[in-house]
């Protein structure tokens, strides 16, 4: 890769790495798997950097790679294998005023959603993508994003309401 392009790539990754890791963690619920998904995403991005750098929406392009790598990883047989009782590293997802218990409840609730709903909720409400950007990343229609979002939020409200008094509105999740 040309040194100028490589510098652009490194600058882009440096600025987006925490957000990419957070998104991967919210999708898979495991810090180590999130690291793997981000690594595979960044490797694919590096290989495609010349094409990716010309995209109208580079962040959307990268999120699409990340979500596809997450979905690909879930399809592999070994993805369900746990190697020992090593706890996942803590990832800061919620705002500073939320307790660790609320964070754990949110992650557990997200993990209970079907993968499509989880991807939509994470991209829309935790990564702040628009309906159109989310549809582009997932390669689906805006209507599908809306329906998956509605179903996912309803399930989250039900789960979080049953577990604690945590409010999805307080967390910035609104339908």
LINNORDA-V810501 format. One record per run of one state. SS is the DSSP state (A for helix, B for strand, O for the rest). FROM is the first residue (numbers start at 1). TO is the last residue. Records with the same first field share a line. If there is no record, write none. Layout:
BEGIN
SS: FROM-TO, FROM-TO
END
This chain:
BEGIN
O: 1-2, 29-30, 48-48, 53-57, 76-76, 81-99, 113-114, 127-130, 139-141, 164-175
A: 3-28, 31-47, 49-52, 58-75, 77-80, 100-112, 115-126, 131-138, 142-163
END
